[in-house]
Every structure is written in structure tokens, then in C-alpha cells.
């Protein structure tokens, strides 16, 4: 697939919150309830923001044919891709 994907982080986070079924707060602790929802919203928002950055970096590379790269350029690209993959796994 060669089409770039961009997801709106705000829209995704709002829809993500809508799909969650938070347990009813029997203590009526509004602050605690708001914190849970905010944490979920921010987690979804930053997940998509990270995805968009990774997606952009994949498309911002100069799209030279891999066969035309020098060995050192090839190693640099592989190292960069490994770094991005590791970063996504750890985030």
C-alpha cells in the first residue's frame, strides 16, 4: 500500500471515548471520573499523533530505488526503520 494515512487525533480520541463503557461512579466523585476520561482521551490522542508522525516519516523519505542506494545509505535506512519500529513498540 502506497497511500499515506492521516488520522485526525481529536476526532479519533472523541470517538474512542464514546466507545468506552466507564463503570458508574457510585461515589459521585466528579474529579476522579473526569481524570479517567481525560487519561483515556489523551492516550488515544497521543497514540494517533505518534502514528501520524511515523506515517509521515515513511512518506517523507526520498523514494529512491533501494537498489540505487550505497551500502552505507542502505544501512542508515534500515537502522532508522528499526529505531522507529522499536519506538512504536515502546510507546
N, CA, C and O atoms as a Tinker XYZ file with bonds, in Angstrom:
   364  protein
     1  N      0.853000   -1.182000    0.000000    73     2
     2  CA     0.000000    0.000000    0.000000    64     1     3
     3  C      0.889000    1.232000    0.000000    63     2     4     5
     4  O      1.795000    1.361000    0.823000    81     3
     5  N      0.624000    2.114000   -0.913000    73     3     6
     6  CA     1.469000    3.297000   -1.018000    64     5     7
     7  C      0.722000    4.575000   -0.672000    63     6     8     9
     8  O      1.271000    5.667000   -0.825000    81     7
     9  N     -0.508000    4.463000   -0.212000    73     7    10
    10  CA    -1.274000    5.652000    0.159000    64     9    11
    11  C     -0.969000    6.047000    1.597000    63    10    12    13
    12  O     -0.969000    5.214000    2.503000    81    11
    13  N     -0.715000    7.317000    1.778000    73    11    14
    14  CA    -0.424000    7.841000    3.109000    64    13    15
    15  C     -1.725000    7.930000    3.905000    63    14    16    17
    16  O     -2.754000    8.360000    3.383000    81    15
    17  N     -1.671000    7.529000    5.147000    73    15    18
    18  CA    -2.840000    7.580000    6.028000    64    17    19
    19  C     -2.610000    8.663000    7.071000    63    18    20    21
    20  O     -1.572000    8.679000    7.732000    81    19
    21  N     -3.557000    9.557000    7.221000    73    19    22
    22  CA    -3.543000   10.585000    8.268000    64    21    23
    23  C     -4.848000   10.462000    9.038000    63    22    24    25
    24  O     -5.923000   10.465000    8.439000    81    23
    25  N     -4.766000   10.356000   10.329000    73    23    26
    26  CA    -5.946000   10.260000   11.187000    64    25    27
    27  C     -6.001000   11.513000   12.044000    63    26    28    29
    28  O     -4.991000   11.936000   12.606000    81    27
    29  N     -7.174000   12.098000   12.140000    73    27    30
    30  CA    -7.361000   13.284000   12.981000    64    29    31
    31  C     -7.335000   12.836000   14.444000    63    30    32    33
    32  O     -8.239000   12.121000   14.878000    81    31
    33  N     -6.314000   13.243000   15.218000    73    31    34
    34  CA    -6.203000   12.777000   16.602000    64    33    35
    35  C     -7.382000   13.195000   17.477000    63    34    36    37
    36  O     -7.834000   12.423000   18.323000    81    35
    37  N     -7.882000   14.421000   17.273000    73    35    38
    38  CA    -9.023000   14.890000   18.075000    64    37    39
    39  C    -10.253000   14.032000   17.823000    63    38    40    41
    40  O    -10.906000   13.554000   18.751000    81    39
    41  N    -10.549000   13.852000   16.546000    73    39    42
    42  CA   -11.742000   13.083000   16.183000    64    41    43
    43  C    -11.629000   11.644000   16.678000    63    42    44    45
    44  O    -12.589000   11.086000   17.210000    81    43
    45  N    -10.449000   11.046000   16.501000    73    43    46
    46  CA   -10.241000    9.681000   16.968000    64    45    47
    47  C    -10.441000    9.587000   18.477000    63    46    48    49
    48  O    -11.125000    8.687000   18.966000    81    47
    49  N     -9.842000   10.520000   19.210000    73    47    50
    50  CA    -9.936000   10.486000   20.673000    64    49    51
    51  C    -11.381000   10.652000   21.140000    63    50    52    53
    52  O    -11.813000    9.965000   22.066000    81    51
    53  N    -12.134000   11.559000   20.507000    73    51    54
    54  CA   -13.550000   11.728000   20.873000    64    53    55
    55  C    -14.331000   10.436000   20.627000    63    54    56    57
    56  O    -15.115000   10.008000   21.474000    81    55
    57  N    -14.114000    9.822000   19.471000    73    55    58
    58  CA   -14.829000    8.579000   19.167000    64    57    59
    59  C    -14.381000    7.449000   20.088000    63    58    60    61
    60  O    -15.185000    6.599000   20.472000    81    59
    61  N    -13.116000    7.440000   20.434000    73    59    62
    62  CA   -12.610000    6.427000   21.356000    64    61    63
    63  C    -13.316000    6.537000   22.703000    63    62    64    65
    64  O    -13.744000    5.529000   23.267000    81    63
    65  N    -13.436000    7.751000   23.215000    73    63    66
    66  CA   -14.115000    7.970000   24.499000    64    65    67
    67  C    -15.565000    7.502000   24.420000    63    66    68    69
    68  O    -16.089000    6.918000   25.368000    81    67
    69  N    -16.214000    7.765000   23.274000    73    67    70
    70  CA   -17.609000    7.352000   23.103000    64    69    71
    71  C    -17.782000    5.839000   23.164000    63    70    72    73
    72  O    -18.843000    5.353000   23.555000    81    71
    73  N    -16.747000    5.091000   22.781000    73    71    74
    74  CA   -16.869000    3.633000   22.769000    64    73    75
    75  C    -16.598000    3.006000   24.128000    63    74    76    77
    76  O    -16.919000    1.836000   24.339000    81    75
    77  N    -16.020000    3.750000   25.041000    73    75    78
    78  CA   -15.693000    3.199000   26.358000    64    77    79
    79  C    -16.925000    3.168000   27.246000    63    78    80    81
    80  O    -17.770000    4.062000   27.212000    81    79
    81  N    -16.998000    2.129000   28.024000    73    79    82
    82  CA   -18.098000    1.993000   28.969000    64    81    83
    83  C    -17.511000    2.125000   30.375000    63    82    84    85
    84  O    -17.129000    1.138000   31.003000    81    83
    85  N    -17.451000    3.358000   30.845000    73    83    86
    86  CA   -16.910000    3.593000   32.178000    64    85    87
    87  C    -17.925000    3.121000   33.213000    63    86    88    89
    88  O    -19.118000    3.391000   33.075000    81    87
    89  N    -17.467000    2.420000   34.246000    73    87    90
    90  CA   -18.408000    1.990000   35.286000    64    89    91
    91  C    -19.025000    3.198000   35.986000    63    90    92    93
    92  O    -18.396000    4.247000   36.130000    81    91
    93  N    -20.254000    3.023000   36.408000    73    91    94
    94  CA   -20.945000    4.112000   37.100000    64    93    95
    95  C    -20.206000    4.443000   38.392000    63    94    96    97
    96  O    -19.854000    3.550000   39.164000    81    95
    97  N    -19.980000    5.710000   38.615000    73    95    98
    98  CA   -19.277000    6.164000   39.814000    64    97    99
    99  C    -20.294000    6.341000   40.932000    63    98   100   101
   100  O    -21.032000    7.326000   40.967000    81    99
   101  N    -20.323000    5.383000   41.840000    73    99   102
   102  CA   -21.312000    5.409000   42.922000    64   101   103
   103  C    -20.972000    6.434000   44.001000    63   102   104   105
   104  O    -21.815000    6.762000   44.837000    81   103
   105  N    -19.736000    6.941000   43.984000    73   103   106
   106  CA   -19.341000    7.921000   44.998000    64   105   107
   107  C    -19.600000    9.344000   44.527000    63   106   108   109
   108  O    -19.412000   10.299000   45.280000    81   107
   109  N    -20.032000    9.480000   43.282000    73   107   110
   110  CA   -20.265000   10.804000   42.696000    64   109   111
   111  C    -19.012000   11.674000   42.742000    63   110   112   113
   112  O    -19.096000   12.892000   42.902000    81   111
   113  N    -17.863000   11.043000   42.601000    73   111   114
   114  CA   -16.606000   11.776000   42.592000    64   113   115
   115  C    -16.342000   12.255000   41.163000    63   114   116   117
   116  O    -15.738000   11.548000   40.356000    81   115
   117  N    -16.802000   13.454000   40.875000    73   115   118
   118  CA   -16.701000   14.012000   39.531000    64   117   119
   119  C    -15.247000   14.155000   39.082000    63   118   120   121
   120  O    -14.922000   13.897000   37.924000    81   119
   121  N    -14.386000   14.563000   39.994000    73   119   122
   122  CA   -12.979000   14.760000   39.632000    64   121   123
   123  C    -12.332000   13.447000   39.203000    63   122   124   125
   124  O    -11.613000   13.410000   38.204000    81   123
   125  N    -12.577000   12.377000   39.943000    73   123   126
   126  CA   -11.994000   11.074000   39.607000    64   125   127
   127  C    -12.521000   10.573000   38.259000    63   126   128   129
   128  O    -11.769000   10.032000   37.449000    81   127
   129  N    -13.804000   10.759000   38.037000    73   127   130
   130  CA   -14.412000   10.354000   36.774000    64   129   131
   131  C    -13.814000   11.143000   35.605000    63   130   132   133
   132  O    -13.525000   10.578000   34.550000    81   131
   133  N    -13.634000   12.435000   35.800000    73   131   134
   134  CA   -13.054000   13.283000   34.752000    64   133   135
   135  C    -11.609000   12.875000   34.468000    63   134   136   137
   136  O    -11.180000   12.882000   33.314000    81   135
   137  N    -10.862000   12.524000   35.504000    73   135   138
   138  CA    -9.468000   12.103000   35.322000    64   137   139
   139  C     -9.383000   10.836000   34.478000    63   138   140   141
   140  O     -8.516000   10.728000   33.611000    81   139
   141  N    -10.276000    9.878000   34.722000    73   139   142
   142  CA   -10.275000    8.632000   33.946000    64   141   143
   143  C    -10.556000    8.915000   32.477000    63   142   144   145
   144  O     -9.887000    8.388000   31.589000    81   143
   145  N    -11.549000    9.748000   32.240000    73   143   146
   146  CA   -11.913000   10.068000   30.861000    64   145   147
   147  C    -10.810000   10.883000   30.171000    63   146   148   149
   148  O    -10.516000   10.667000   28.995000    81   147
   149  N    -10.213000   11.803000   30.898000    73   147   150
   150  CA    -9.128000   12.601000   30.331000    64   149   151
   151  C     -7.923000   11.722000   30.002000    63   150   152   153
   152  O     -7.301000   11.885000   28.953000    81   151
   153  N     -7.596000   10.797000   30.894000    73   151   154
   154  CA    -6.468000    9.892000   30.642000    64   153   155
   155  C     -6.722000    9.051000   29.392000    63   154   156   157
   156  O     -5.815000    8.842000   28.586000    81   155
   157  N     -7.943000    8.573000   29.232000    73   155   158
   158  CA    -8.287000    7.783000   28.044000    64   157   159
   159  C     -8.210000    8.643000   26.789000    63   158   160   161
   160  O     -7.669000    8.214000   25.770000    81   159
   161  N     -8.749000    9.855000   26.861000    73   159   162
   162  CA    -8.728000   10.769000   25.712000    64   161   163
   163  C     -7.288000   11.078000   25.300000    63   162   164   165
   164  O     -6.939000   10.972000   24.125000    81   163
   165  N     -6.457000   11.458000   26.269000    73   163   166
   166  CA    -5.075000   11.827000   25.957000    64   165   167
   167  C     -4.275000   10.636000   25.432000    63   166   168   169
   168  O     -3.445000   10.789000   24.536000    81   167
   169  N     -4.523000    9.458000   25.989000    73   167   170
   170  CA    -3.835000    8.261000   25.491000    64   169   171
   171  C     -4.170000    8.019000   24.028000    63   170   172   173
   172  O     -3.283000    7.746000   23.220000    81   171
   173  N     -5.449000    8.119000   23.689000    73   171   174
   174  CA    -5.874000    7.921000   22.298000    64   173   175
   175  C     -5.308000    9.018000   21.401000    63   174   176   177
   176  O     -4.838000    8.743000   20.297000    81   175
   177  N     -5.354000   10.249000   21.873000    73   175   178
   178  CA    -4.867000   11.384000   21.080000    64   177   179
   179  C     -3.381000   11.220000   20.752000    63   178   180   181
   180  O     -2.979000   11.352000   19.596000    81   179
   181  N     -2.571000   10.932000   21.769000    73   179   182
   182  CA    -1.128000   10.840000   21.544000    64   181   183
   183  C     -0.734000    9.566000   20.796000    63   182   184   185
   184  O      0.286000    9.546000   20.107000    81   183
   185  N     -1.523000    8.516000   20.922000    73   183   186
   186  CA    -1.277000    7.321000   20.128000    64   185   187
   187  C     -1.407000    7.648000   18.643000    63   186   188   189
   188  O     -0.547000    7.276000   17.845000    81   187
   189  N     -2.475000    8.341000   18.275000    73   187   190
   190  CA    -2.697000    8.689000   16.874000    64   189   191
   191  C     -1.680000    9.727000   16.409000    63   190   192   193
   192  O     -1.224000    9.681000   15.267000    81   191
   193  N     -1.326000   10.654000   17.282000    73   191   194
   194  CA    -0.302000   11.639000   16.921000    64   193   195
   195  C      1.018000   10.934000   16.596000    63   194   196   197
   196  O      1.688000   11.284000   15.624000    81   195
   197  N      1.386000    9.950000   17.404000    73   195   198
   198  CA     2.613000    9.179000   17.142000    64   197   199
   199  C      2.495000    8.400000   15.835000    63   198   200   201
   200  O      3.440000    8.336000   15.049000    81   199
   201  N      1.332000    7.815000   15.616000    73   199   202
   202  CA     1.105000    7.087000   14.370000    64   201   203
   203  C      1.272000    8.009000   13.168000    63   202   204   205
   204  O      1.942000    7.658000   12.197000    81   203
   205  N      0.662000    9.188000   13.237000    73   203   206
   206  CA     0.748000   10.140000   12.121000    64   205   207
   207  C      2.189000   10.561000   11.854000    63   206   208   209
   208  O      2.591000   10.705000   10.700000    81   207
   209  N      2.962000   10.756000   12.911000    73   207   210
   210  CA     4.369000   11.132000   12.732000    64   209   211
   211  C      5.155000    9.999000   12.074000    63   210   212   213
   212  O      5.973000   10.232000   11.184000    81   211
   213  N      4.900000    8.786000   12.518000    73   211   214
   214  CA     5.578000    7.638000   11.919000    64   213   215
   215  C      5.177000    7.491000   10.458000    63   214   216   217
   216  O      6.022000    7.250000    9.596000    81   215
   217  N      3.898000    7.637000   10.187000    73   215   218
   218  CA     3.399000    7.540000    8.813000    64   217   219
   219  C      4.032000    8.620000    7.937000    63   218   220   221
   220  O      4.437000    8.345000    6.808000    81   219
   221  N      4.118000    9.840000    8.450000    73   219   222
   222  CA     4.731000   10.931000    7.684000    64   221   223
   223  C      6.201000   10.658000    7.413000    63   222   224   225
   224  O      6.694000   10.933000    6.319000    81   223
   225  N      6.896000   10.125000    8.394000    73   223   226
   226  CA     8.322000    9.858000    8.195000    64   225   227
   227  C      8.536000    8.795000    7.125000    63   226   228   229
   228  O      9.538000    8.826000    6.410000    81   227
   229  N      7.610000    7.865000    7.013000    73   227   230
   230  CA     7.727000    6.842000    5.971000    64   229   231
   231  C      7.518000    7.430000    4.585000    63   230   232   233
   232  O      8.090000    6.936000    3.613000    81   231
   233  N      6.712000    8.475000    4.477000    73   231   234
   234  CA     6.435000    9.071000    3.182000    64   233   235
   235  C      7.346000   10.249000    2.871000    63   234   236   237
   236  O      7.425000   10.671000    1.718000    81   235
   237  N      8.028000   10.784000    3.860000    73   235   238
   238  CA     8.917000   11.917000    3.624000    64   237   239
   239  C     10.286000   11.490000    3.118000    63   238   240   241
   240  O     11.055000   12.312000    2.619000    81   239
   241  N     10.586000   10.213000    3.245000    73   239   242
   242  CA    11.862000    9.733000    2.717000    64   241   243
   243  C     11.900000    9.969000    1.218000    63   242   244   245
   244  O     10.886000    9.872000    0.527000    81   243
   245  N     13.095000   10.281000    0.733000    73   243   246
   246  CA    13.196000   10.348000   -0.714000    64   245   247
   247  C     13.013000    8.918000   -1.206000    63   246   248   249
   248  O     13.629000    7.990000   -0.682000    81   247
   249  N     12.197000    8.751000   -2.175000    73   247   250
   250  CA    11.796000    7.419000   -2.612000    64   249   251
   251  C     12.730000    6.877000   -3.689000    63   250   252   253
   252  O     12.295000    6.456000   -4.761000    81   251
   253  N     13.997000    6.899000   -3.384000    73   251   254
   254  CA    14.958000    6.332000   -4.321000    64   253   255
   255  C     14.795000    4.816000   -4.326000    63   254   256   257
   256  O     14.426000    4.204000   -3.324000    81   255
   257  N     15.073000    4.250000   -5.455000    73   255   258
   258  CA    15.053000    2.802000   -5.579000    64   257   259
   259  C     16.100000    2.229000   -4.624000    63   258   260   261
   260  O     17.232000    2.709000   -4.571000    81   259
   261  N     15.716000    1.213000   -3.880000    73   259   262
   262  CA    16.616000    0.635000   -2.883000    64   261   263
   263  C     17.901000    0.111000   -3.534000    63   262   264   265
   264  O     18.957000    0.088000   -2.903000    81   263
   265  N     17.802000   -0.300000   -4.778000    73   263   266
   266  CA    18.979000   -0.833000   -5.471000    64   265   267
   267  C     19.988000    0.252000   -5.825000    63   266   268   269
   268  O     21.153000   -0.046000   -6.089000    81   267
   269  N     19.553000    1.493000   -5.832000    73   267   270
   270  CA    20.473000    2.579000   -6.182000    64   269   271
   271  C     21.178000    3.166000   -4.956000    63   270   272   273
   272  O     22.037000    4.036000   -5.093000    81   271
   273  N     20.818000    2.694000   -3.763000    73   271   274
   274  CA    21.449000    3.206000   -2.543000    64   273   275
   275  C     22.845000    2.625000   -2.376000    63   274   276   277
   276  O     23.116000    1.485000   -2.754000    81   275
   277  N     23.708000    3.426000   -1.810000    73   275   278
   278  CA    25.014000    2.889000   -1.431000    64   277   279
   279  C     24.801000    2.000000   -0.207000    63   278   280   281
   280  O     23.760000    2.067000    0.446000    81   279
   281  N     25.781000    1.182000    0.090000    73   279   282
   282  CA    25.672000    0.286000    1.237000    64   281   283
   283  C     25.455000    1.071000    2.530000    63   282   284   285
   284  O     24.628000    0.685000    3.355000    81   283
   285  N     26.185000    2.159000    2.711000    73   283   286
   286  CA    26.041000    2.950000    3.943000    64   285   287
   287  C     24.667000    3.625000    4.010000    63   286   288   289
   288  O     24.082000    3.716000    5.089000    81   287
   289  N     24.141000    4.103000    2.864000    73   287   290
   290  CA    22.795000    4.686000    2.858000    64   289   291
   291  C     21.745000    3.630000    3.185000    63   290   292   293
   292  O     20.786000    3.891000    3.912000    81   291
   293  N     21.942000    2.440000    2.638000    73   291   294
   294  CA    21.019000    1.346000    2.915000    64   293   295
   295  C     21.021000    1.007000    4.409000    63   294   296   297
   296  O     19.959000    0.857000    5.014000    81   295
   297  N     22.206000    0.886000    4.998000    73   295   298
   298  CA    22.301000    0.593000    6.432000    64   297   299
   299  C     21.668000    1.700000    7.271000    63   298   300   301
   300  O     21.023000    1.433000    8.284000    81   299
   301  N     21.856000    2.927000    6.844000    73   299   302
   302  CA    21.259000    4.059000    7.556000    64   301   303
   303  C     19.730000    3.959000    7.539000    63   302   304   305
   304  O     19.083000    4.185000    8.561000    81   303
   305  N     19.158000    3.624000    6.387000    73   303   306
   306  CA    17.699000    3.489000    6.283000    64   305   307
   307  C     17.193000    2.333000    7.140000    63   306   308   309
   308  O     16.179000    2.469000    7.824000    81   307
   309  N     17.881000    1.213000    7.112000    73   307   310
   310  CA    17.476000    0.058000    7.916000    64   309   311
   311  C     17.558000    0.392000    9.403000    63   310   312   313
   312  O     16.658000    0.047000   10.169000    81   311
   313  N     18.617000    1.052000    9.807000    73   311   314
   314  CA    18.773000    1.457000   11.207000    64   313   315
   315  C     17.658000    2.399000   11.625000    63   314   316   317
   316  O     17.104000    2.267000   12.717000    81   315
   317  N     17.328000    3.346000   10.765000    73   315   318
   318  CA    16.254000    4.298000   11.061000    64   317   319
   319  C     14.906000    3.578000   11.181000    63   318   320   321
   320  O     14.127000    3.869000   12.089000    81   319
   321  N     14.632000    2.655000   10.283000    73   319   322
   322  CA    13.374000    1.900000   10.339000    64   321   323
   323  C     13.308000    1.057000   11.612000    63   322   324   325
   324  O     12.252000    0.974000   12.240000    81   323
   325  N     14.410000    0.436000   11.999000    73   323   326
   326  CA    14.441000   -0.345000   13.238000    64   325   327
   327  C     14.190000    0.546000   14.447000    63   326   328   329
   328  O     13.473000    0.165000   15.372000    81   327
   329  N     14.786000    1.734000   14.433000    73   327   330
   330  CA    14.576000    2.691000   15.518000    64   329   331
   331  C     13.095000    3.058000   15.627000    63   330   332   333
   332  O     12.529000    3.056000   16.721000    81   331
   333  N     12.473000    3.372000   14.494000    73   331   334
   334  CA    11.057000    3.751000   14.502000    64   333   335
   335  C     10.175000    2.599000   14.972000    63   334   336   337
   336  O      9.227000    2.809000   15.728000    81   335
   337  N     10.483000    1.387000   14.528000    73   335   338
   338  CA     9.707000    0.226000   14.965000    64   337   339
   339  C      9.848000    0.003000   16.465000    63   338   340   341
   340  O      8.857000   -0.248000   17.151000    81   339
   341  N     11.067000    0.093000   16.977000    73   339   342
   342  CA    11.286000   -0.069000   18.417000    64   341   343
   343  C     10.577000    1.019000   19.206000    63   342   344   345
   344  O     10.000000    0.754000   20.261000    81   343
   345  N     10.619000    2.235000   18.697000    73   343   346
   346  CA     9.971000    3.358000   19.379000    64   345   347
   347  C      8.463000    3.137000   19.462000    63   346   348   349
   348  O      7.853000    3.384000   20.502000    81   347
   349  N      7.867000    2.674000   18.373000    73   347   350
   350  CA     6.422000    2.430000   18.366000    64   349   351
   351  C      6.053000    1.313000   19.335000    63   350   352   353
   352  O      5.013000    1.384000   19.991000    81   351
   353  N      6.884000    0.293000   19.433000    73   351   354
   354  CA     6.599000   -0.805000   20.364000    64   353   355
   355  C      6.690000   -0.345000   21.812000    63   354   356   357
   356  O      5.939000   -0.821000   22.664000    81   355
   357  N      7.603000    0.576000   22.094000    73   355   358
   358  CA     7.830000    1.020000   23.467000    64   357   359
   359  C      6.930000    2.160000   23.897000    63   358   360   361
   360  O      6.852000    2.456000   25.089000    81   359
   361  N      6.248000    2.808000   22.968000    73   359   362
   362  CA     5.365000    3.937000   23.317000    64   361   363
   363  C      4.005000    3.474000   23.742000    63   362   364
   364  O      3.147000    4.295000   24.068000    81   363
